[in-house]
Amino acid sequence: KDSLNEILILAKKQGLFEVVCCMLKETDELSQYKNMAVINVARNIQRNMFWQHHLDCYENNSDICYIKGITLSRFYPVPDARISGDTDILINECDIKGISTYFTKQKCIVEKLKSGMHHFEIHHETSGMLEVHVSLCRDFLNTTLFKNMLTYNEPLIDITIENKTFKTLGINDGVNFITAHLIKHFLQEGIIFRQVLDL
């Protein structure tokens, strides 16, 4: 029991509690943890469904590209167990006003895009945060950290998860983006093992 507790405490610190719970063999000792994992997974599904529904309703949704969390979950044995703290999308800069207006009407709190930043946040009282990117990396970071080596030029691709189709980055662009994202976090604040598994 002590070793199970240690494993699950470590898994939680590394952002993998739900993934590990879903992969371990069912036992009496595990059942209480598995119940917690199921609740967390259900909340994650509910949050994703909220944002997906509203993004589907947004009139210019054909240009929305999903990045990070939900697009990476398809590589896990139990996709729903790969929990994200938010939902991330990439949009065209010309859609900032439209998407901001739409979500303001949905009773969300919409932050403004700050100067020099490449994303802004939209918050909902019960469904968490939507992080809206207008580019994949701040120009400053691409210039200083990556020496302008980050280029994204592949067409978007369609992926299907649980009978739902999304647009996301092409394979090489996706790998480049997740690698750069991991390096940025590693240098700024450190990383968790889930980010390594994502890559």
Residue, then its C-alpha position, 0 to 999 in steps of 0.5 A: k500500500d505504501s508503495l502504491n501511495e508513493i507511485l500515485i503521489l509521484a504521478k500526481k506531481q508529474g501530471l500523470f495521476e489519471v493516466v497511471c490510475c487507468m493503467l494499473k490493475e484494479t485492486d481494493e487499494l486502488s479503487q478509491y484512487k481510481n474513483m478520484a481519477v474517474i471524477n477528474v476525467a469526467r470534469n476534463i471531458q465536460r470542460n473540453m465539450f464546453w469549449q468544443h461546442h462553443l468553438d463549433c458555434y463560432e461562425n469562423n470556426s473553419d480556421i481554428c487549430y487545436i494545439k497541445g492538450i487534446t491533440l496530444s491525448r490521442f497518443y495515450p492508451v486512454p486519451d481522456a486520462r491525459i488531463s489538461g489545465d486548459t484548452d489551447i487553440l490557434i487562430n488568425e489575428c483577424d479573428i481576435k475581435g470576433i472570437s472575443t465578442y462571441f465569448t463575451k456574449q457567452k458570459c465568459i471573461v475575455e482578456k485583451l491581447k497584451s502588447g508583445m504577447h502571442h496569446f490571451e485567455i478566456h475564462h468561464e466560471t465552471s469550464g476553466m480557461l481557453e488559451v487563444h494563440v495568435s502565433l505559436c511563439r513570441d517573436f522575442l523568444n523565436t529571435t533570442l532563444f531559437k535563433n529564428m529557426l522556428t518555422y511553421n509552414e505545413p498545412l493543417i491536418d484533420i484528426t479524429i478523437e472519440n468521433k470528433t474531428f479537429k484541425t491541428l498542426g501538421i506532423n513536423d510543425g506539431v513536433n517542432f512546436i511541442t519541442a520548443h514549448l518544452i524547451k521554453h518551460f524547461l528554461q523558465e520554470g522546469i517541466i513535468f514528466r507528462q510534457v516529456l511523454d507528450l513529446 
